Structure formats: structure tokens, C-alpha cells
Amino acid sequence: MKKNPPDNHLSQIKIPVSQLTLGMYVTELDRSWLVSPFVFHGFFLSIDEHIAIVQAHCEFVIVDRSRIFEIEIKSLQQEQLRQLVYPVMPSKNSSFFTEINQAGAIFKQLNTLVEGLFKRIEQKQTLELLEAEKVIALLVASIIKTPDTFLWLTQWKSSNNYTIQHTVNTCVLSLVLGRHIGLSVVRLKELGLCGLLFDMGKGLVPEKILNKPGKLAGKEIQIMKYHTVLGLKILKKSPGKIPLSVISVAYSHHERVDGKGYPRGIGWDKLTLATRIVAIADMYDALTSDRSYRQECSHENAIEIMQQKSGNHLDFALMTKFVECLGFYPPGTLVQLSNDDVAIVVDSHYEEPLRPNIILLLGADKQTKKQKLIVLADRDKDIGGEIYTIKQSVSEKACGLKRSEIKLADVSYYNSQNK
């Protein structure tokens, strides 16, 4: 169904799709986003294929003239964007329920490992990476089968020791993105080490600054920024051969693609692929984590903020893939359904991102219901005969649920419901 998008903002204009050019930012379509192939509202036109897709589905759109993505039309960069934005989707070789128990055990090992690494740094000891390499190998093997279990586990956030939790989640999110763009097992293992060790410099930042219940100011900001240099020094001193790519990420993960980051102010052409991946994972987990000085962002809000930084702060092509691999409702997201029941997402679908697999938890009255696996892509119907549809994501506070207290049944229980 077509609609007439608003064109009352001075910076926003309605144009026919025949006039679209590279670098424009599309804010509205001439129809509902739900009947379009676009997962998120608003996007830059960075390559020719983006324009072709819009032209195939719309007659006119609203573009924001104040948001122009500066693109260098060089054949090499154009081809790199094309390869990252449109590869073959990696298939899942296992299911959420088959892998969740083993994934939980690996996730626990990863948390213990990170805690031990930071303790060694605090005690001025060098890092031993043999155990780290073993755990990363297990993590990579599990994420290759299906990323859904670990995306689910990264949602289980607590107020205890943010630095450890953030390091673990950044490592996992980096690997999920690396898997999605088709990195080899060898490169994924190296990327895993990058995500594991990128923030080790924070182990030498004073506790009162690291966990200050408020925004940093003055010299505190400079001390915090210096953690990138400290990370470089720690990894260089560690015995064994830590890959240069790992050291580079620790030193450069706060650089920006436009060259306005720190500590060196270097741009896209000097930042490794691993650095650009970890920078995205780092920002996403930071935004979606609750801190003493600010409330956590929802998945949707975090992605919107990051998309605004895409092309200047973050790598545009990688950000596009990150949005794609997480989906509209990542595993672990609490959602309100069309009938006001509450459920939690367990599996995502690349083909139908608005229709993941969910577990029903609460009724419209917010009372506990018998858990039920609902495959939204199958157009299952509720008791009133209406097709289950997700209305919106909801916070733990809004629905009175804590993810950490949700106990899933065995897979056989859910399978028996569909017999």
C-alpha cells in the first residue's frame, strides 16, 4: 500500500527515484517499510545496487539533503563495498536448541578467561595466551555452526564488572560479523584474539576513572584515552608471538574512518579490517549496556545512532553487514506481539527478518504462560485466529521480566508441541 511521506522538513525533499544519486540518504519510502526489502528505516545510497533496489520497489522517496555520504568513486573501493554488501548469506549448520548448552559452557569459559587476563594485568604480570587460543578455537567453531546462541548470551547483561562483560560481548559480536562476511576459520581465530585483547589497556586505568558513576571530564578523559597506548605496551611485552593484527586493534580501535579518532588520527586506508570490525562491535555493546551515567539503548536506537556515524566514524560497508547479521530482532530480544503477549526471540531469519522464531512467555495480562515455540515465518495463529506478528521490542522493565531468570525447556519439549 502506497503512502505519501511527509515533506515538511526544510532539509528533506521528495524526489522521483529516477533522480537518486550516490551519497544520498533515504529517510522515507512511498510505501510502508514493512512491505519493502529494507530492514531498517533510513539508509545511505553508497553503491549503484542500492539505487537499483530502491528504483525497483518505489516511485518516489524522501531524501535528507543535510546527510550526504562522501563517496570516492574509485573502482577498487566500489568493488570492496560490493563484495561486502552482497555476498552469499552464510548458512547455519545447527539450531539454537541444539547448541545452547554447549555455547553456554564456552561463554562461561570466556568470561573466566577474560577475568583472569585482567587480573594478570593488574598484578603487572605478562599475558599467557595458550588457554586463550584454546577457548577462542571453541568459540569460533560454535559460532560457525550458528551465531544465534551467542547473540542470545550477549543479551544477558548485569551490573557486575562492566569491563569484563563488555570485552566478552565485543569478542563475540566481532566474530558474528566476521562469520557473516565470510572470513576463513584461520582469520576468525585471529579476529577472536583481537576482540579478546582489544581493551586490555583498561586493566591499568585507575578504578575510580574506569567505573566513575558519571561522565569523565578534563584529565580523566585523557587518562581513559591512554588505554589504547597501554594496551599496545602490554601486548608487545607479552611472551610468545601475538599477531601484529591483534596489537594493531588494541592500539587503533578508537580511530575513525575519517581520520578524526585517537590516538593517531589515521583514516580508513590505514585501518585493518579487524580494527574496523572490532570498532563496530565495541560501540554496539557499549550503547546497549546500562551504565551508571546513562541508560542502555534499545537495539533499534543503537543501530540508528551507529548508522548516523556510518561513513565517517564507522566503516559503512561493514556497518551494513552488521545490521544484516543481527537482524531486526536479535536473539534474546524481548518482544510484544500483535495480541499483546510477550515473547523472547531465539532464532533469526535472514530471509524474513521481521519473523524470527520466538518463545511465548507472558500473556497480555503480563501473567506467565506455558512456554511455546512459535515459528513466525510459518504464519502461526493465536487463539483468536490472528497471525502472530511482532508489534515492538520491549525492555525488561516494561514487561517485568529479567532475561537472566528465564529458564528454557529442553528442545524435545518444544518439538512435542508441533507433533
ZIUR-V292755 format. One record per residue. RES is the residue in one letter. SS is DSSP state (A for helix, B for strand, O for the rest). NEAR is the number of other ideal C-beta (glycine too) atoms within 10 Angstrom. D_CENTER is the distance of its C-alpha to the mean C-alpha in whole Angstrom. Layout:
res->RES ss->SS near->NEAR d_center->D_CENTER
res->RES ss->SS near->NEAR d_center->D_CENTER
//
This chain:
res->M ss->O near->6 d_center->31
res->K ss->B near->12 d_center->31
res->K ss->O near->10 d_center->31
res->N ss->O near->10 d_center->32
res->P ss->O near->15 d_center->29
res->P ss->O near->11 d_center->30
res->D ss->O near->12 d_center->32
res->N ss->O near->5 d_center->33
res->H ss->O near->12 d_center->31
res->L ss->O near->7 d_center->33
res->S ss->O near->11 d_center->30
res->Q ss->B near->18 d_center->29
res->I ss->B near->13 d_center->31
res->K ss->B near->14 d_center->32
res->I ss->B near->15 d_center->32
res->P ss->B near->12 d_center->33
res->V ss->A near->18 d_center->31
res->S ss->A near->9 d_center->33
res->Q ss->A near->11 d_center->33
res->L ss->O near->20 d_center->29
res->T ss->O near->11 d_center->28
res->L ss->O near->16 d_center->26
res->G ss->O near->16 d_center->24
res->M ss->O near->23 d_center->24
res->Y ss->B near->21 d_center->22
res->V ss->B near->23 d_center->22
res->T ss->B near->18 d_center->22
res->E ss->B near->21 d_center->24
res->L ss->O near->22 d_center->25
res->D ss->O near->18 d_center->29
res->R ss->B near->16 d_center->27
res->S ss->O near->10 d_center->25
res->W ss->A near->14 d_center->21
res->L ss->A near->9 d_center->21
res->V ss->A near->10 d_center->24
res->S ss->O near->15 d_center->22
res->P ss->O near->10 d_center->20
res->F ss->O near->16 d_center->17
res->V ss->O near->16 d_center->14
res->F ss->O near->15 d_center->14
res->H ss->O near->15 d_center->17
res->G ss->O near->17 d_center->17
res->F ss->B near->19 d_center->17
res->F ss->B near->21 d_center->19
res->L ss->O near->22 d_center->21
res->S ss->O near->23 d_center->21
res->I ss->O near->22 d_center->22
res->D ss->A near->13 d_center->25
res->E ss->A near->13 d_center->24
res->H ss->A near->20 d_center->22
res->I ss->A near->18 d_center->25
res->A ss->A near->13 d_center->27
res->I ss->A near->14 d_center->24
res->V ss->A near->21 d_center->25
res->Q ss->A near->14 d_center->29
res->A ss->A near->9 d_center->29
res->H ss->A near->16 d_center->27
res->C ss->O near->18 d_center->29
res->E ss->O near->12 d_center->32
res->F ss->B near->20 d_center->31
res->V ss->B near->24 d_center->28
res->I ss->B near->20 d_center->27
res->V ss->B near->23 d_center->26
res->D ss->B near->16 d_center->25
res->R ss->O near->12 d_center->28
res->S ss->O near->10 d_center->26
res->R ss->O near->18 d_center->23
res->I ss->O near->15 d_center->24
res->F ss->O near->16 d_center->22
res->E ss->O near->8 d_center->24
res->I ss->O near->18 d_center->24
res->E ss->O near->8 d_center->27
res->I ss->O near->10 d_center->28
res->K ss->O near->9 d_center->29
res->S ss->A near->7 d_center->29
res->L ss->A near->8 d_center->27
res->Q ss->A near->16 d_center->24
res->Q ss->A near->16 d_center->24
res->E ss->A near->11 d_center->24
res->Q ss->A near->13 d_center->21
res->L ss->A near->21 d_center->19
res->R ss->A near->15 d_center->21
res->Q ss->A near->12 d_center->20
res->L ss->A near->20 d_center->16
res->V ss->A near->18 d_center->16
res->Y ss->O near->12 d_center->18
res->P ss->O near->12 d_center->18
res->V ss->O near->6 d_center->19
res->M ss->O near->12 d_center->17
res->P ss->O near->15 d_center->17
res->S ss->O near->7 d_center->18
res->K ss->O near->17 d_center->18
res->N ss->O near->10 d_center->21
res->S ss->O near->15 d_center->21
res->S ss->O near->16 d_center->20
res->F ss->A near->23 d_center->18
res->F ss->A near->21 d_center->21
res->T ss->A near->14 d_center->23
res->E ss->A near->21 d_center->20
res->I ss->A near->21 d_center->19
res->N ss->A near->11 d_center->22
res->Q ss->A near->15 d_center->22
res->A ss->A near->25 d_center->18
res->G ss->A near->15 d_center->19
res->A ss->A near->12 d_center->22
res->I ss->A near->22 d_center->20
res->F ss->A near->22 d_center->17
res->K ss->A near->12 d_center->20
res->Q ss->A near->15 d_center->22
res->L ss->A near->25 d_center->19
res->N ss->A near->16 d_center->19
res->T ss->A near->14 d_center->23
res->L ss->A near->20 d_center->22
res->V ss->A near->24 d_center->20
res->E ss->A near->14 d_center->23
res->G ss->A near->15 d_center->25
res->L ss->A near->23 d_center->24
res->F ss->A near->18 d_center->24
res->K ss->A near->11 d_center->27
res->R ss->A near->16 d_center->29
res->I ss->A near->20 d_center->28
res->E ss->A near->11 d_center->29
res->Q ss->O near->8 d_center->32
res->K ss->O near->9 d_center->33
res->Q ss->O near->11 d_center->32
res->T ss->O near->13 d_center->31
res->L ss->O near->19 d_center->28
res->E ss->O near->13 d_center->29
res->L ss->O near->20 d_center->26
res->L ss->A near->7 d_center->28
res->E ss->A near->13 d_center->26
res->A ss->A near->20 d_center->23
res->E ss->A near->13 d_center->23
res->K ss->A near->12 d_center->24
res->V ss->A near->18 d_center->21
res->I ss->A near->25 d_center->19
res->A ss->A near->14 d_center->21
res->L ss->A near->16 d_center->21
res->L ss->A near->26 d_center->17
res->V ss->A near->22 d_center->17
res->A ss->A near->14 d_center->19
res->S ss->A near->20 d_center->18
res->I ss->A near->23 d_center->14
res->I ss->A near->16 d_center->16
res->K ss->A near->17 d_center->18
res->T ss->O near->23 d_center->15
res->P ss->O near->27 d_center->11
res->D ss->A near->28 d_center->12
res->T ss->A near->28 d_center->14
res->F ss->A near->27 d_center->11
res->L ss->A near->26 d_center->9
res->W ss->A near->24 d_center->12
res->L ss->A near->22 d_center->13
res->T ss->A near->24 d_center->10
res->Q ss->O near->19 d_center->11
res->W ss->O near->15 d_center->14
res->K ss->O near->19 d_center->15
res->S ss->O near->12 d_center->18
res->S ss->O near->10 d_center->20
res->N ss->O near->7 d_center->21
res->N ss->O near->14 d_center->20
res->Y ss->A near->18 d_center->17
res->T ss->A near->17 d_center->17
res->I ss->A near->19 d_center->18
res->Q ss->A near->19 d_center->15
res->H ss->A near->19 d_center->12
res->T ss->A near->27 d_center->14
res->V ss->A near->25 d_center->13
res->N ss->A near->27 d_center->10
res->T ss->A near->27 d_center->9
res->C ss->A near->30 d_center->11
res->V ss->A near->27 d_center->9
res->L ss->A near->28 d_center->6
res->S ss->A near->27 d_center->8
res->L ss->A near->28 d_center->10
res->V ss->A near->21 d_center->8
res->L ss->A near->26 d_center->8
res->G ss->A near->29 d_center->11
res->R ss->A near->20 d_center->13
res->H ss->A near->20 d_center->12
res->I ss->O near->19 d_center->14
res->G ss->O near->14 d_center->16
res->L ss->O near->20 d_center->17
res->S ss->O near->9 d_center->20
res->V ss->A near->12 d_center->20
res->V ss->A near->9 d_center->22
res->R ss->A near->15 d_center->19
res->L ss->A near->21 d_center->16
res->K ss->A near->20 d_center->19
res->E ss->A near->19 d_center->19
res->L ss->A near->27 d_center->15
res->G ss->A near->27 d_center->15
res->L ss->A near->22 d_center->18
res->C ss->A near->30 d_center->16
res->G ss->A near->29 d_center->13
res->L ss->A near->28 d_center->16
res->L ss->A near->27 d_center->18
res->F ss->O near->30 d_center->17
res->D ss->O near->25 d_center->18
res->M ss->A near->25 d_center->21
res->G ss->A near->23 d_center->23
res->K ss->A near->19 d_center->22
res->G ss->A near->21 d_center->24
res->L ss->A near->17 d_center->27
res->V ss->O near->19 d_center->26
res->P ss->O near->11 d_center->29
res->E ss->A near->9 d_center->27
res->K ss->A near->9 d_center->29
res->I ss->A near->15 d_center->26
res->L ss->A near->16 d_center->23
res->N ss->O near->13 d_center->23
res->K ss->O near->16 d_center->25
res->P ss->O near->8 d_center->25
res->G ss->O near->10 d_center->25
res->K ss->O near->10 d_center->24
res->L ss->O near->15 d_center->25
res->A ss->O near->8 d_center->28
res->G ss->O near->7 d_center->31
res->K ss->A near->9 d_center->31
res->E ss->A near->16 d_center->28
res->I ss->A near->12 d_center->26
res->Q ss->A near->10 d_center->27
res->I ss->A near->15 d_center->27
res->M ss->A near->17 d_center->24
res->K ss->A near->16 d_center->23
res->Y ss->O near->15 d_center->26
res->H ss->A near->22 d_center->23
res->T ss->A near->23 d_center->22
res->V ss->A near->14 d_center->26
res->L ss->A near->19 d_center->26
res->G ss->A near->26 d_center->23
res->L ss->A near->18 d_center->25
res->K ss->A near->15 d_center->29
res->I ss->A near->24 d_center->27
res->L ss->A near->25 d_center->26
res->K ss->A near->12 d_center->29
res->K ss->A near->10 d_center->31
res->S ss->O near->19 d_center->30
res->P ss->O near->9 d_center->32
res->G ss->O near->10 d_center->31
res->K ss->O near->7 d_center->30
res->I ss->O near->19 d_center->26
res->P ss->O near->15 d_center->25
res->L ss->A near->11 d_center->25
res->S ss->A near->16 d_center->21
res->V ss->A near->23 d_center->20
res->I ss->A near->19 d_center->23
res->S ss->A near->19 d_center->22
res->V ss->A near->32 d_center->18
res->A ss->A near->26 d_center->19
res->Y ss->A near->22 d_center->22
res->S ss->A near->25 d_center->19
res->H ss->O near->26 d_center->16
res->H ss->O near->18 d_center->17
res->E ss->O near->24 d_center->19
res->R ss->O near->20 d_center->18
res->V ss->O near->24 d_center->18
res->D ss->O near->15 d_center->21
res->G ss->O near->15 d_center->23
res->K ss->O near->12 d_center->23
res->G ss->O near->20 d_center->21
res->Y ss->O near->15 d_center->22
res->P ss->O near->15 d_center->24
res->R ss->O near->13 d_center->26
res->G ss->O near->11 d_center->25
res->I ss->O near->17 d_center->24
res->G ss->O near->14 d_center->22
res->W ss->A near->17 d_center->20
res->D ss->A near->8 d_center->23
res->K ss->A near->13 d_center->23
res->L ss->O near->21 d_center->20
res->T ss->O near->14 d_center->19
res->L ss->A near->18 d_center->16
res->A ss->A near->26 d_center->15
res->T ss->A near->22 d_center->15
res->R ss->A near->22 d_center->13
res->I ss->A near->28 d_center->10
res->V ss->A near->27 d_center->10
res->A ss->A near->27 d_center->11
res->I ss->A near->25 d_center->7
res->A ss->A near->28 d_center->6
res->D ss->A near->22 d_center->9
res->M ss->A near->22 d_center->9
res->Y ss->A near->25 d_center->5
res->D ss->A near->23 d_center->7
res->A ss->A near->16 d_center->10
res->L ss->A near->18 d_center->10
res->T ss->O near->20 d_center->9
res->S ss->O near->20 d_center->12
res->D ss->O near->13 d_center->16
res->R ss->B near->16 d_center->18
res->S ss->O near->10 d_center->22
res->Y ss->O near->9 d_center->22
res->R ss->B near->11 d_center->19
res->Q ss->O near->10 d_center->18
res->E ss->O near->15 d_center->14
res->C ss->O near->18 d_center->12
res->S ss->O near->16 d_center->12
res->H ss->A near->19 d_center->8
res->E ss->A near->15 d_center->11
res->N ss->A near->12 d_center->12
res->A ss->A near->19 d_center->9
res->I ss->A near->24 d_center->8
res->E ss->A near->14 d_center->12
res->I ss->A near->14 d_center->12
res->M ss->A near->19 d_center->10
res->Q ss->A near->22 d_center->12
res->Q ss->A near->14 d_center->15
res->K ss->O near->16 d_center->14
res->S ss->B near->24 d_center->14
res->G ss->O near->23 d_center->17
res->N ss->O near->15 d_center->18
res->H ss->O near->19 d_center->16
res->L ss->B near->22 d_center->13
res->D ss->O near->23 d_center->14
res->F ss->A near->21 d_center->14
res->A ss->A near->21 d_center->14
res->L ss->A near->24 d_center->11
res->M ss->A near->26 d_center->9
res->T ss->A near->22 d_center->11
res->K ss->A near->21 d_center->10
res->F ss->A near->26 d_center->6
res->V ss->A near->19 d_center->7
res->E ss->A near->17 d_center->9
res->C ss->A near->21 d_center->8
res->L ss->A near->24 d_center->6
res->G ss->O near->22 d_center->9
res->F ss->O near->21 d_center->11
res->Y ss->O near->25 d_center->11
res->P ss->O near->22 d_center->9
res->P ss->O near->26 d_center->11
res->G ss->O near->21 d_center->12
res->T ss->O near->26 d_center->12
res->L ss->B near->22 d_center->16
res->V ss->B near->21 d_center->18
res->Q ss->B near->18 d_center->21
res->L ss->B near->21 d_center->23
res->S ss->O near->13 d_center->26
res->N ss->O near->14 d_center->28
res->D ss->O near->12 d_center->27
res->D ss->O near->23 d_center->26
res->V ss->B near->22 d_center->23
res->A ss->B near->28 d_center->21
res->I ss->B near->23 d_center->18
res->V ss->B near->26 d_center->15
res->V ss->B near->24 d_center->16
res->D ss->B near->23 d_center->15
res->S ss->O near->24 d_center->13
res->H ss->O near->17 d_center->16
res->Y ss->O near->14 d_center->15
res->E ss->O near->7 d_center->18
res->E ss->O near->12 d_center->18
res->P ss->O near->18 d_center->15
res->L ss->O near->15 d_center->17
res->R ss->O near->21 d_center->18
res->P ss->O near->25 d_center->17
res->N ss->B near->22 d_center->19
res->I ss->B near->27 d_center->19
res->I ss->B near->18 d_center->22
res->L ss->B near->18 d_center->24
res->L ss->B near->20 d_center->25
res->L ss->B near->20 d_center->27
res->G ss->O near->14 d_center->29
res->A ss->O near->12 d_center->29
res->D ss->O near->8 d_center->32
res->K ss->O near->14 d_center->29
res->Q ss->O near->7 d_center->31
res->T ss->B near->10 d_center->30
res->K ss->B near->14 d_center->30
res->K ss->B near->9 d_center->31
res->Q ss->B near->17 d_center->27
res->K ss->B near->17 d_center->27
res->L ss->B near->21 d_center->25
res->I ss->B near->22 d_center->24
res->V ss->B near->15 d_center->23
res->L ss->A near->23 d_center->22
res->A ss->A near->14 d_center->23
res->D ss->A near->12 d_center->26
res->R ss->O near->10 d_center->27
res->D ss->O near->14 d_center->28
res->K ss->B near->11 d_center->31
res->D ss->O near->15 d_center->31
res->I ss->O near->7 d_center->34
res->G ss->O near->7 d_center->35
res->G ss->O near->6 d_center->35
res->E ss->O near->11 d_center->32
res->I ss->B near->12 d_center->29
res->Y ss->O near->20 d_center->26
res->T ss->O near->15 d_center->23
res->I ss->B near->19 d_center->20
res->K ss->B near->12 d_center->21
res->Q ss->B near->11 d_center->18
res->S ss->B near->17 d_center->16
res->V ss->O near->17 d_center->18
res->S ss->O near->11 d_center->17
res->E ss->A near->16 d_center->19
res->K ss->A near->9 d_center->22
res->A ss->A near->13 d_center->23
res->C ss->A near->17 d_center->23
res->G ss->O near->10 d_center->25
res->L ss->O near->19 d_center->22
res->K ss->O near->11 d_center->21
res->R ss->A near->16 d_center->18
res->S ss->A near->10 d_center->20
res->E ss->A near->7 d_center->23
res->I ss->O near->14 d_center->22
res->K ss->O near->5 d_center->24
res->L ss->O near->16 d_center->24
res->A ss->O near->15 d_center->27
res->D ss->O near->10 d_center->27
res->V ss->A near->15 d_center->26
res->S ss->A near->8 d_center->30
res->Y ss->A near->13 d_center->30
res->Y ss->A near->18 d_center->28
res->N ss->A near->11 d_center->29
res->S ss->A near->10 d_center->33
res->Q ss->A near->12 d_center->32
res->N ss->O near->10 d_center->32
res->K ss->O near->4 d_center->35
//
